[in-house]
Amino acid sequence: MTEPATLNALVKRIETLEAEADIRRIQARYMFLCDTPCPEYGVENDQQRIELILDLYSDDAVWEGVGEYYNNQFGRVVGKDALRAHFNRFWPEKQDPKLILNAHWLTSEQIHVHGEEADGQWIHFQPWLFDDGKSLIRGSRLNNAFRKIDGEWKITRTRTENVAIVDLPDFFASSYPSTSVLLKAPGTNHTNEHIQT
């Protein structure tokens, strides 16, 4: 292999690795912002949370539930206005019962980069706890798509398929925070800027 060809091959490999890292961060940030209580410092309400989530998506993005269970529960929405309405159904202004704990675990990652586009698959699990004691775990497979727009990776499709929903005993968790202070530096009024994105 000639020197220019070797250099081009190395550049391509680095670009692929950087794309995978960016996509991994975007997907993890989406899950982070969906946690309850929301761990993002300074987010005071769900409308702020929703706008931060929408910043991760392209203008023409699709969010869809597929398969025999999620197709009927979530359906398919296209575009940021429809996504905003979709997320507002997750976090209605007055939730009854109120969701007090939800955390996302991502596993079984596969990311495939194809130039300016990519796809990724994960399995994620999330425990849910409501203030009336109702508790469950949801498990889903994700098959998401991404595109580089103006030099920045964005989500173009979130596709989720149910793996299992498992009922848990009422109030299964013995402790959980009412708010998150994860990104607030102890004893200060400012954030750890090297952590916050």
ROZATI-266787 format. One record per residue: z, y, x of N, C-alpha, C, O in turn; residue in one letter; chain. Coordinates in steps of 0.2 Angstrom, whole numbers, plus 5000, padded with zeros to 4 digits. Each point is the difference from the previous one (the first is absolute). Layout:
<vomars>
{vomar {Z, Y, X}, {Z, Y, X}, {Z, Y, X}, {Z, Y, X}, 'A', 'A'};
...
</vomars>
This chain:
<vomars>
{vomar {5000, 4994, 5004}, {5000, 5006, 4996}, {5000, 5006, 5004}, {5004, 5001, 5005}, 'M', 'A'};
{vomar {4992, 5004, 4994}, {4999, 5006, 5004}, {5006, 5004, 4999}, {5004, 4999, 4995}, 'T', 'A'};
{vomar {4997, 5006, 5009}, {5006, 5005, 4999}, {5000, 5004, 4994}, {5005, 5000, 4996}, 'E', 'A'};
{vomar {4989, 5003, 5002}, {5000, 5003, 4993}, {5002, 4996, 4995}, {5003, 5001, 4995}, 'P', 'A'};
{vomar {4994, 4992, 5005}, {5001, 4996, 4994}, {5007, 4998, 5000}, {5003, 4999, 4995}, 'A', 'A'};
{vomar {5000, 5000, 5011}, {5007, 4998, 5000}, {5005, 5005, 4997}, {5004, 4999, 4996}, 'T', 'A'};
{vomar {4994, 5008, 5006}, {5004, 5005, 4998}, {4999, 5001, 4992}, {5005, 5001, 4997}, 'L', 'A'};
{vomar {4989, 4998, 5001}, {4999, 5000, 4992}, {5004, 4995, 4997}, {5002, 5001, 4994}, 'N', 'A'};
{vomar {4998, 4993, 5008}, {5003, 4995, 4997}, {5008, 5001, 5000}, {5003, 4999, 4995}, 'A', 'A'};
{vomar {5000, 5004, 5011}, {5007, 5002, 5000}, {5001, 5005, 4995}, {5005, 5000, 4996}, 'L', 'A'};
{vomar {4991, 5005, 5003}, {5001, 5006, 4995}, {5000, 4997, 4993}, {5004, 5002, 4996}, 'V', 'A'};
{vomar {4991, 4993, 5003}, {5000, 4997, 4993}, {5006, 4996, 4999}, {5003, 5001, 4994}, 'K', 'A'};
{vomar {5000, 4996, 5011}, {5006, 4996, 4999}, {5006, 5004, 4998}, {5004, 4999, 4996}, 'R', 'A'};
{vomar {4996, 5007, 5008}, {5006, 5005, 4999}, {4999, 5003, 4993}, {5006, 5001, 4997}, 'I', 'A'};
{vomar {4988, 5001, 5001}, {5000, 5003, 4994}, {5002, 4995, 4994}, {5003, 5002, 4995}, 'E', 'A'};
{vomar {4995, 4992, 5006}, {5002, 4995, 4995}, {5008, 4999, 5000}, {5003, 5000, 4994}, 'T', 'A'};
{vomar {5000, 5000, 5012}, {5007, 4999, 5000}, {5004, 5006, 4997}, {5005, 5000, 4996}, 'L', 'A'};
{vomar {4992, 5006, 5005}, {5003, 5006, 4997}, {4999, 5001, 4993}, {5004, 5002, 4996}, 'E', 'A'};
{vomar {4990, 4995, 5001}, {4999, 5000, 4993}, {5005, 4995, 4997}, {5003, 5002, 4995}, 'A', 'A'};
{vomar {4998, 4992, 5008}, {5005, 4995, 4997}, {5007, 5004, 5000}, {5003, 4999, 4995}, 'E', 'A'};
{vomar {4999, 5004, 5010}, {5006, 5003, 5000}, {5001, 5006, 4995}, {5005, 5000, 4996}, 'A', 'A'};
{vomar {4989, 5004, 5003}, {5001, 5005, 4995}, {5000, 4997, 4993}, {5004, 5002, 4996}, 'D', 'A'};
{vomar {4992, 4993, 5003}, {5000, 4996, 4993}, {5007, 4997, 4999}, {5003, 5000, 4994}, 'I', 'A'};
{vomar {5000, 4997, 5011}, {5007, 4997, 4999}, {5005, 5005, 4998}, {5004, 4999, 4996}, 'R', 'A'};
{vomar {4995, 5007, 5007}, {5005, 5006, 4999}, {4999, 5002, 4993}, {5005, 5002, 4996}, 'R', 'A'};
{vomar {4989, 4999, 5002}, {4998, 5003, 4993}, {5003, 4995, 4995}, {5003, 5002, 4995}, 'I', 'A'};
{vomar {4996, 4991, 5006}, {5002, 4995, 4995}, {5008, 5000, 5000}, {5003, 5000, 4994}, 'Q', 'A'};
{vomar {5000, 5001, 5011}, {5007, 5000, 5001}, {5003, 5006, 4996}, {5005, 5000, 4997}, 'A', 'A'};
{vomar {4992, 5006, 5005}, {5002, 5006, 4997}, {4999, 5000, 4992}, {5005, 5002, 4997}, 'R', 'A'};
{vomar {4990, 4995, 5001}, {4999, 4999, 4992}, {5006, 4997, 4998}, {5003, 5002, 4995}, 'Y', 'A'};
{vomar {4999, 4992, 5008}, {5006, 4996, 4997}, {5006, 5004, 5001}, {5005, 5000, 4996}, 'M', 'A'};
{vomar {4996, 5003, 5010}, {5006, 5004, 5001}, {5001, 5005, 4994}, {5005, 5001, 4998}, 'F', 'A'};
{vomar {4989, 5003, 5000}, {5001, 5005, 4995}, {5001, 4997, 4993}, {5002, 5004, 4996}, 'L', 'A'};
{vomar {4997, 4990, 5003}, {5001, 4996, 4994}, {5007, 4998, 4999}, {5002, 4997, 4995}, 'C', 'A'};
{vomar {5002, 5003, 5011}, {5007, 4997, 5000}, {5004, 5005, 4995}, {4999, 5006, 5000}, 'D', 'A'};
{vomar {5006, 4991, 4997}, {5005, 5003, 4996}, {5007, 4998, 5003}, {5002, 4994, 5000}, 'T', 'A'};
{vomar {5002, 5011, 5002}, {4999, 5007, 5000}, {4995, 5002, 5005}, {4999, 4997, 5005}, 'P', 'A'};
{vomar {4997, 5008, 4994}, {4994, 5002, 5005}, {5003, 5002, 5006}, {5004, 5005, 5001}, 'C', 'A'};
{vomar {4995, 4992, 5005}, {5003, 5002, 5006}, {4996, 5006, 5004}, {5003, 5001, 5006}, 'P', 'A'};
{vomar {4992, 5002, 4991}, {4997, 5005, 5003}, {5005, 5007, 5000}, {5001, 5002, 4994}, 'E', 'A'};
{vomar {5001, 5000, 5011}, {5004, 5006, 5000}, {4997, 5006, 4997}, {4994, 5002, 5001}, 'Y', 'A'};
{vomar {5009, 5002, 4995}, {4998, 5006, 4996}, {4996, 4998, 4994}, {4999, 5005, 4996}, 'G', 'A'};
{vomar {5000, 4989, 5002}, {4997, 4999, 4993}, {5005, 5000, 4995}, {5005, 4995, 5000}, 'V', 'A'};
{vomar {4995, 5010, 4996}, {5005, 5001, 4995}, {4999, 4997, 4993}, {5004, 4999, 4996}, 'E', 'A'};
{vomar {4989, 4999, 5003}, {4999, 4997, 4993}, {4993, 4996, 5001}, {4997, 4999, 5005}, 'N', 'A'};
{vomar {5002, 4997, 4990}, {4994, 4995, 5000}, {4994, 5003, 5000}, {4995, 4997, 5003}, 'D', 'A'};
{vomar {5004, 5009, 4995}, {4994, 5004, 5000}, {4998, 5001, 5007}, {4994, 5000, 5002}, 'Q', 'A'};
{vomar {5011, 5002, 5002}, {4998, 5001, 5007}, {4998, 4994, 5004}, {4996, 4999, 5004}, 'Q', 'A'};
{vomar {5008, 4995, 4994}, {4999, 4994, 5003}, {4992, 4998, 4998}, {4997, 4997, 5004}, 'R', 'A'};
{vomar {5001, 5004, 4990}, {4994, 4998, 4998}, {4994, 5004, 5003}, {4995, 4997, 5002}, 'I', 'A'};
{vomar {5006, 5009, 5000}, {4995, 5004, 5003}, {5000, 4998, 5008}, {4994, 5000, 5002}, 'E', 'A'};
{vomar {5011, 4998, 5001}, {5000, 4997, 5006}, {4997, 4993, 5001}, {4996, 4999, 5004}, 'L', 'A'};
{vomar {5004, 4997, 4990}, {4997, 4994, 5000}, {4992, 5001, 4999}, {4996, 4997, 5004}, 'I', 'A'};
{vomar {5003, 5008, 4992}, {4992, 5002, 4999}, {4997, 5002, 5006}, {4994, 5000, 5001}, 'L', 'A'};
{vomar {5010, 5004, 5003}, {4997, 5002, 5007}, {4997, 4994, 5004}, {4996, 5001, 5004}, 'D', 'A'};
{vomar {5007, 4993, 4995}, {4997, 4994, 5004}, {4994, 4998, 4997}, {4997, 4996, 5004}, 'L', 'A'};
{vomar {5000, 5006, 4990}, {4995, 4997, 4997}, {4993, 5005, 5001}, {5001, 5006, 5000}, 'Y', 'A'};
{vomar {4994, 4991, 5000}, {4993, 5003, 4999}, {4999, 5003, 4993}, {5004, 4997, 4995}, 'S', 'A'};
{vomar {4992, 5008, 5004}, {4999, 5003, 4993}, {4997, 4995, 4995}, {5002, 5000, 4994}, 'D', 'A'};
{vomar {4995, 4995, 5009}, {4996, 4995, 4995}, {5004, 4993, 5000}, {4997, 4995, 4998}, 'D', 'A'};
{vomar {5009, 5005, 5004}, {5004, 4994, 5001}, {5001, 4996, 4994}, {5000, 5003, 4994}, 'A', 'A'};
{vomar {5001, 4991, 5006}, {5001, 4995, 4995}, {5007, 4997, 5001}, {5002, 4998, 5005}, 'V', 'A'};
{vomar {5002, 5001, 4989}, {5006, 4997, 5000}, {5000, 4995, 4995}, {4998, 5001, 4994}, 'W', 'A'};
{vomar {5002, 4992, 5007}, {4999, 4995, 4995}, {5005, 4994, 5001}, {5002, 4998, 5005}, 'E', 'A'};
{vomar {5000, 5000, 4989}, {5004, 4993, 5000}, {4995, 4995, 4997}, {4996, 5001, 4996}, 'G', 'A'};
{vomar {5004, 4993, 5008}, {4995, 4995, 4998}, {5003, 4993, 4999}, {5006, 5000, 5002}, 'V', 'A'};
{vomar {4991, 4996, 4995}, {5003, 4993, 4999}, {5002, 5000, 4993}, {5001, 5005, 4996}, 'G', 'A'};
{vomar {5001, 4989, 5002}, {5002, 4999, 4993}, {5006, 5004, 4998}, {5001, 5001, 4994}, 'E', 'A'};
{vomar {5004, 5001, 5010}, {5006, 5004, 4999}, {4999, 5007, 5001}, {5001, 5004, 4995}, 'Y', 'A'};
{vomar {4997, 4998, 5010}, {4999, 5008, 5002}, {4994, 5003, 4997}, {5001, 5006, 4999}, 'Y', 'A'};
{vomar {4994, 4990, 4999}, {4994, 5003, 4997}, {5002, 5004, 4993}, {4998, 5005, 4999}, 'N', 'A'};
{vomar {5006, 4991, 4997}, {5003, 5003, 4994}, {5005, 5005, 5001}, {5001, 5005, 4996}, 'N', 'A'};
{vomar {5003, 4994, 5009}, {5006, 5005, 5001}, {4998, 5007, 5003}, {5002, 5005, 4998}, 'Q', 'A'};
{vomar {4993, 4994, 5007}, {4999, 5007, 5004}, {4993, 5002, 4998}, {4998, 5006, 5000}, 'F', 'A'};
{vomar {4997, 4989, 4999}, {4993, 5003, 4999}, {4997, 5003, 5006}, {5002, 4998, 5006}, 'G', 'A'};
{vomar {4993, 5007, 4993}, {4997, 5003, 5006}, {4999, 5007, 4999}, {4998, 5002, 4994}, 'R', 'A'};
{vomar {5003, 5002, 5011}, {4999, 5007, 4999}, {4996, 5003, 5006}, {5001, 4997, 5006}, 'V', 'A'};
{vomar {4995, 5008, 4993}, {4996, 5002, 5005}, {5001, 5008, 5001}, {5000, 5004, 4995}, 'V', 'A'};
{vomar {5001, 4999, 5011}, {5000, 5007, 5001}, {5007, 5002, 5000}, {5005, 4997, 4997}, 'G', 'A'};
{vomar {4996, 5009, 5007}, {5007, 5002, 5001}, {5004, 5002, 4993}, {5006, 4999, 5000}, 'K', 'A'};
{vomar {4990, 5004, 4995}, {5003, 5002, 4994}, {5003, 4994, 4996}, {5005, 5000, 4998}, 'D', 'A'};
{vomar {4991, 4994, 5002}, {5002, 4994, 4997}, {5005, 4997, 5004}, {5005, 4997, 4997}, 'A', 'A'};
{vomar {4995, 5003, 5010}, {5006, 4997, 5004}, {5006, 5004, 4998}, {5006, 4997, 5000}, 'L', 'A'};
{vomar {4994, 5010, 5000}, {5006, 5004, 4998}, {5003, 4998, 4994}, {5006, 4999, 4999}, 'R', 'A'};
{vomar {4990, 5000, 4996}, {5002, 4998, 4993}, {5003, 4993, 5001}, {5005, 4998, 4997}, 'A', 'A'};
{vomar {4992, 4997, 5007}, {5002, 4993, 5001}, {5007, 5001, 5003}, {5005, 4996, 4997}, 'H', 'A'};
{vomar {4996, 5008, 5008}, {5007, 5000, 5003}, {5005, 5003, 4996}, {5006, 4998, 5001}, 'F', 'A'};
{vomar {4992, 5007, 4995}, {5005, 5003, 4995}, {5002, 4994, 4995}, {5006, 5001, 4997}, 'N', 'A'};
{vomar {4991, 4994, 5002}, {5002, 4995, 4995}, {5005, 4996, 5004}, {5005, 4997, 4997}, 'R', 'A'};
{vomar {4995, 5002, 5010}, {5005, 4997, 5004}, {5006, 5004, 5000}, {5006, 4997, 5000}, 'F', 'A'};
{vomar {4994, 5009, 5000}, {5006, 5005, 5001}, {4999, 5005, 4994}, {4999, 5006, 5001}, 'W', 'A'};
{vomar {5002, 4992, 4993}, {5000, 5004, 4995}, {5006, 5005, 5000}, {5005, 4999, 5004}, 'P', 'A'};
{vomar {4994, 5007, 4993}, {5005, 5005, 5001}, {5007, 4998, 4998}, {5005, 5001, 5003}, 'E', 'A'};
{vomar {4995, 4995, 4991}, {5007, 4997, 4998}, {4999, 4993, 5000}, {4997, 4997, 4995}, 'K', 'A'};
{vomar {5006, 4999, 5009}, {4999, 4993, 5001}, {5006, 4997, 4997}, {5006, 5002, 5001}, 'Q', 'A'};
{vomar {4993, 4993, 4994}, {5005, 4996, 4997}, {4998, 4993, 4999}, {4995, 4998, 4996}, 'D', 'A'};
{vomar {5008, 4997, 5008}, {5006, 5002, 5004}, {4997, 5003, 5007}, {4994, 4999, 5002}, 'P', 'A'};
{vomar {5011, 5004, 5002}, {4998, 5004, 5006}, {4999, 4995, 5006}, {5005, 4996, 5000}, 'K', 'A'};
{vomar {4990, 5004, 5003}, {5000, 4996, 5007}, {5004, 5003, 5005}, {4999, 5006, 5002}, 'L', 'A'};
{vomar {5006, 4990, 5000}, {5005, 5003, 5005}, {4999, 4997, 5007}, {5002, 5002, 5005}, 'I', 'A'};
{vomar {4994, 4992, 4996}, {4999, 4997, 5006}, {4993, 4997, 5000}, {4998, 4996, 4996}, 'L', 'A'};
{vomar {4998, 5005, 5009}, {4993, 4997, 5001}, {4998, 5001, 5007}, {5000, 5005, 5003}, 'N', 'A'};
{vomar {4999, 4989, 5001}, {4998, 5000, 5007}, {4995, 4996, 5001}, {5000, 4994, 4997}, 'A', 'A'};
{vomar {4995, 5007, 5007}, {4994, 4996, 5002}, {5000, 4997, 5007}, {5002, 5003, 5005}, 'H', 'A'};
{vomar {4997, 4991, 4995}, {4999, 4996, 5006}, {4992, 4998, 5000}, {4998, 4997, 4996}, 'W', 'A'};
{vomar {4999, 5004, 5010}, {4993, 4998, 5001}, {5000, 4995, 5005}, {5004, 5000, 5005}, 'L', 'A'};
{vomar {4992, 4995, 4994}, {4999, 4994, 5005}, {4993, 4997, 4999}, {4996, 5003, 4996}, 'T', 'A'};
{vomar {5003, 4993, 5009}, {4993, 4996, 5000}, {4994, 5005, 5000}, {4995, 4999, 4997}, 'S', 'A'};
{vomar {5006, 5005, 5008}, {4995, 5006, 5001}, {4993, 4997, 5003}, {5000, 4996, 5005}, 'E', 'A'};
{vomar {4995, 5006, 4992}, {4993, 5000, 5003}, {4996, 5006, 4999}, {5000, 5003, 4994}, 'Q', 'A'};
{vomar {4998, 5000, 5011}, {4996, 5006, 5000}, {4993, 4999, 5003}, {5000, 4997, 5006}, 'I', 'A'};
{vomar {4995, 5005, 4991}, {4993, 4999, 5003}, {4997, 5007, 5000}, {4998, 5003, 4994}, 'H', 'A'};
{vomar {5000, 4999, 5011}, {4996, 5007, 5001}, {4993, 4999, 5001}, {4998, 4996, 5004}, 'V', 'A'};
{vomar {4998, 5007, 4992}, {4993, 5000, 5000}, {4997, 5007, 5001}, {4998, 5003, 4995}, 'H', 'A'};
{vomar {5003, 5000, 5011}, {4997, 5007, 5001}, {5005, 5005, 4997}, {5006, 5000, 5001}, 'G', 'A'};
{vomar {4991, 5003, 4994}, {5004, 5006, 4996}, {5003, 4997, 4994}, {5003, 5004, 4996}, 'E', 'A'};
{vomar {4997, 4989, 5003}, {5003, 4997, 4994}, {5004, 4994, 5002}, {4999, 4998, 5006}, 'E', 'A'};
{vomar {5006, 5001, 4990}, {5004, 4994, 5002}, {5003, 4997, 4994}, {5000, 5003, 4994}, 'A', 'A'};
{vomar {5003, 4991, 5006}, {5003, 4997, 4995}, {5007, 4997, 5003}, {5000, 4998, 5006}, 'D', 'A'};
{vomar {5004, 5001, 4990}, {5007, 4997, 5002}, {5003, 4995, 4995}, {5000, 5002, 4994}, 'G', 'A'};
{vomar {5003, 4993, 5007}, {5004, 4996, 4996}, {5007, 4999, 5002}, {5001, 4999, 5006}, 'Q', 'A'};
{vomar {5003, 5001, 4989}, {5007, 4999, 5001}, {5003, 4996, 4994}, {4997, 5000, 4995}, 'W', 'A'};
{vomar {5009, 4998, 5007}, {5005, 4997, 4994}, {5006, 5005, 5000}, {5002, 5002, 5005}, 'I', 'A'};
{vomar {5000, 5001, 4989}, {5006, 5004, 5000}, {5004, 4997, 4995}, {4999, 4998, 4995}, 'H', 'A'};
{vomar {5008, 5003, 5007}, {5005, 4998, 4995}, {5005, 5006, 4999}, {5001, 5004, 5005}, 'F', 'A'};
{vomar {5001, 4997, 4989}, {5004, 5006, 4998}, {5006, 4998, 4995}, {4998, 4998, 4995}, 'Q', 'A'};
{vomar {5008, 5003, 5007}, {5005, 4999, 4995}, {5001, 5006, 4996}, {4999, 5006, 5002}, 'P', 'A'};
{vomar {5002, 4993, 4991}, {5001, 5006, 4996}, {5007, 4999, 4996}, {5002, 4995, 4999}, 'W', 'A'};
{vomar {5001, 5011, 5001}, {5007, 5000, 4996}, {5000, 5006, 4996}, {4999, 5006, 5002}, 'L', 'A'};
{vomar {5002, 4993, 4991}, {5001, 5006, 4996}, {5007, 5001, 4998}, {5004, 4996, 5001}, 'F', 'A'};
{vomar {4997, 5010, 4996}, {5007, 5002, 4999}, {5003, 4996, 4994}, {5006, 5001, 4999}, 'D', 'A'};
{vomar {4990, 4996, 4997}, {5003, 4995, 4995}, {5002, 4993, 5003}, {5002, 4996, 4996}, 'D', 'A'};
{vomar {4997, 5003, 5011}, {5001, 4994, 5003}, {4995, 4995, 5001}, {5000, 4996, 5004}, 'G', 'A'};
{vomar {4994, 5005, 4992}, {4994, 4996, 5000}, {4998, 5000, 5007}, {4999, 5005, 5004}, 'K', 'A'};
{vomar {4999, 4989, 4999}, {4998, 4999, 5007}, {4995, 4995, 5001}, {5000, 4995, 4996}, 'S', 'A'};
{vomar {4995, 5006, 5008}, {4995, 4996, 5002}, {4997, 5001, 5006}, {5001, 5005, 5004}, 'L', 'A'};
{vomar {4995, 4990, 4999}, {4996, 5001, 5006}, {4993, 4999, 4998}, {4998, 4995, 4996}, 'I', 'A'};
{vomar {4997, 5009, 5006}, {4993, 4999, 4999}, {4997, 4999, 5006}, {5002, 5002, 5006}, 'R', 'A'};
{vomar {4993, 4993, 4994}, {4996, 4998, 5006}, {4993, 5001, 4999}, {4998, 4998, 4994}, 'G', 'A'};
{vomar {4998, 5006, 5010}, {4993, 5001, 4999}, {4996, 4999, 5006}, {5002, 5001, 5006}, 'S', 'A'};
{vomar {4992, 4997, 4993}, {4995, 5000, 5005}, {4996, 5007, 5000}, {4998, 5002, 4994}, 'R', 'A'};
{vomar {5001, 5001, 5011}, {4996, 5006, 5001}, {4993, 4999, 5003}, {5000, 4997, 5005}, 'L', 'A'};
{vomar {4995, 5006, 4992}, {4994, 5000, 5004}, {4997, 5007, 4999}, {4997, 5002, 4995}, 'N', 'A'};
{vomar {5004, 5002, 5010}, {4999, 5007, 5000}, {4994, 5002, 5005}, {4999, 4996, 5004}, 'N', 'A'};
{vomar {4998, 5010, 4994}, {4995, 5002, 5004}, {5001, 5007, 5002}, {5004, 5004, 4997}, 'A', 'A'};
{vomar {4993, 4998, 5009}, {5001, 5006, 5003}, {4993, 5003, 5003}, {4996, 4996, 5001}, 'F', 'A'};
{vomar {5004, 5011, 5000}, {4994, 5003, 5002}, {5003, 5006, 5005}, {5004, 5003, 4998}, 'R', 'A'};
{vomar {4992, 4998, 5007}, {5002, 5006, 5004}, {4996, 5006, 4998}, {4994, 5000, 4999}, 'K', 'A'};
{vomar {5009, 5005, 4999}, {4998, 5006, 4997}, {5002, 5006, 5004}, {5006, 5001, 5000}, 'I', 'A'};
{vomar {4989, 5003, 5002}, {5001, 5005, 5005}, {5005, 4999, 5005}, {5005, 5003, 5002}, 'D', 'A'};
{vomar {4994, 4991, 5001}, {5005, 4998, 5006}, {5006, 4997, 4998}, {5004, 4998, 5004}, 'G', 'A'};
{vomar {4998, 5001, 4989}, {5006, 4997, 4998}, {4999, 4994, 4995}, {4996, 5001, 4996}, 'E', 'A'};
{vomar {5008, 4994, 5006}, {5000, 4994, 4995}, {5003, 5002, 4994}, {5006, 5002, 4999}, 'W', 'A'};
{vomar {4991, 4996, 4995}, {5002, 5000, 4993}, {5000, 4994, 4997}, {4995, 4996, 5001}, 'K', 'A'};
{vomar {5009, 5003, 4994}, {4999, 4994, 4996}, {4995, 5001, 4995}, {5000, 5005, 4996}, 'I', 'A'};
{vomar {4995, 4990, 5003}, {4995, 5001, 4995}, {5001, 4995, 4994}, {4997, 5001, 4995}, 'T', 'A'};
{vomar {5007, 4994, 5006}, {5002, 4995, 4995}, {5006, 4997, 5001}, {5002, 4997, 5006}, 'R', 'A'};
{vomar {5003, 5003, 4989}, {5005, 4995, 5000}, {4999, 4995, 4995}, {4999, 5002, 4994}, 'T', 'A'};
{vomar {5001, 4992, 5008}, {4999, 4994, 4995}, {5006, 4996, 5001}, {5002, 4997, 5005}, 'R', 'A'};
{vomar {5002, 5002, 4989}, {5006, 4995, 5001}, {4999, 4995, 4995}, {4998, 5001, 4994}, 'T', 'A'};
{vomar {5004, 4993, 5008}, {5000, 4994, 4996}, {5007, 4997, 5000}, {5003, 4999, 5005}, 'E', 'A'};
{vomar {5000, 4999, 4989}, {5006, 4997, 5000}, {5001, 4993, 5003}, {4995, 4996, 4999}, 'N', 'A'};
{vomar {5010, 5003, 5005}, {5002, 4994, 5003}, {5005, 4997, 4996}, {5000, 4994, 4998}, 'V', 'A'};
{vomar {5006, 5010, 5001}, {5005, 4997, 4996}, {5005, 5006, 4998}, {5000, 5005, 5003}, 'A', 'A'};
{vomar {5003, 4994, 4991}, {5005, 5004, 4998}, {5006, 4996, 4998}, {5000, 4995, 4997}, 'I', 'A'};
{vomar {5006, 5007, 5007}, {5006, 4995, 5000}, {5006, 5004, 4997}, {5001, 5006, 5003}, 'V', 'A'};
{vomar {5001, 4992, 4991}, {5006, 5004, 4998}, {5006, 4998, 5004}, {5001, 4995, 5003}, 'D', 'A'};
{vomar {5003, 5010, 4998}, {5006, 5000, 5004}, {5006, 5001, 4996}, {5000, 5003, 4994}, 'L', 'A'};
{vomar {5006, 4995, 5008}, {5006, 5001, 4996}, {5001, 5008, 4999}, {4998, 5004, 5004}, 'P', 'A'};
{vomar {5005, 4998, 4990}, {5001, 5007, 4999}, {5004, 5003, 5006}, {5005, 4997, 5003}, 'D', 'A'};
{vomar {4994, 5009, 4999}, {5003, 5004, 5005}, {5001, 4995, 5006}, {5005, 4999, 5003}, 'F', 'A'};
{vomar {4989, 4998, 5000}, {5000, 4995, 5005}, {5003, 5004, 5007}, {5003, 4996, 5004}, 'F', 'A'};
{vomar {4995, 5010, 4997}, {5002, 5003, 5006}, {5007, 5003, 5000}, {5002, 5003, 4995}, 'A', 'A'};
{vomar {5002, 4996, 5010}, {5007, 5002, 5000}, {5001, 5007, 5002}, {5005, 5003, 4999}, 'S', 'A'};
{vomar {4990, 4999, 5005}, {5000, 5007, 5002}, {4993, 5003, 5001}, {4995, 4996, 5002}, 'S', 'A'};
{vomar {5004, 5010, 4997}, {4993, 5003, 5000}, {5001, 5008, 5000}, {5005, 5002, 4996}, 'Y', 'A'};
{vomar {4991, 5002, 5007}, {5001, 5007, 5001}, {4998, 5003, 4993}, {4995, 4998, 4997}, 'P', 'A'};
{vomar {5008, 5008, 5001}, {4997, 5004, 4995}, {4995, 5005, 5002}, {4996, 5001, 4996}, 'S', 'A'};
{vomar {5004, 5000, 5010}, {4995, 5004, 5004}, {4999, 4998, 5007}, {5004, 4996, 5002}, 'T', 'A'};
{vomar {4990, 5005, 5001}, {4999, 4998, 5007}, {5001, 5006, 5004}, {4998, 5006, 4999}, 'S', 'A'};
{vomar {5005, 4993, 5007}, {5001, 5005, 5005}, {4997, 4998, 5007}, {5001, 5003, 5005}, 'V', 'A'};
{vomar {4994, 4992, 4994}, {4997, 4997, 5006}, {4997, 5005, 5005}, {5001, 5000, 5006}, 'L', 'A'};
{vomar {4995, 5005, 4991}, {4997, 5004, 5005}, {5003, 5007, 5001}, {4998, 5004, 5003}, 'L', 'A'};
{vomar {5009, 4996, 4995}, {5004, 5006, 5001}, {5004, 4999, 5006}, {5004, 4995, 5000}, 'K', 'A'};
{vomar {4996, 5009, 5005}, {5004, 4999, 5006}, {5007, 5001, 4998}, {5002, 5004, 4997}, 'A', 'A'};
{vomar {5003, 4991, 5005}, {5007, 5000, 4999}, {5003, 5007, 5002}, {4999, 5002, 5006}, 'P', 'A'};
{vomar {5005, 5001, 4989}, {5003, 5006, 5002}, {4996, 5006, 5001}, {5002, 5006, 5002}, 'G', 'A'};
{vomar {4992, 4994, 4995}, {4995, 5006, 5001}, {4997, 5001, 4993}, {5001, 4996, 4995}, 'T', 'A'};
{vomar {4995, 5010, 5005}, {4997, 5001, 4993}, {4992, 5000, 5001}, {4996, 5002, 4996}, 'N', 'A'};
{vomar {5002, 4994, 5010}, {4993, 4999, 5001}, {4998, 4993, 5001}, {5005, 4996, 5001}, 'H', 'A'};
{vomar {4989, 5003, 4999}, {4998, 4993, 5001}, {4999, 4998, 5007}, {4999, 5004, 5004}, 'T', 'A'};
{vomar {5000, 4989, 4997}, {4998, 4998, 5007}, {4992, 5000, 5000}, {4997, 4996, 4997}, 'N', 'A'};
{vomar {5001, 5010, 5006}, {4993, 5001, 4999}, {4996, 4994, 5004}, {4994, 4999, 4998}, 'E', 'A'};
{vomar {5008, 4998, 5007}, {4996, 4995, 5003}, {5000, 4994, 4996}, {4995, 4995, 5001}, 'H', 'A'};
{vomar {5009, 5004, 4993}, {4999, 4995, 4996}, {4996, 5001, 4994}, {4996, 4996, 4998}, 'I', 'A'};
{vomar {5005, 5010, 4999}, {4996, 5002, 4994}, {4993, 5001, 5001}, {4998, 5003, 5005}, 'Q', 'A'};
{vomar {4998, 4995, 4991}, {4992, 5000, 5001}, {4998, 5006, 4995}, {4994, 5001, 5000}, 'T', 'A'};
</vomars>
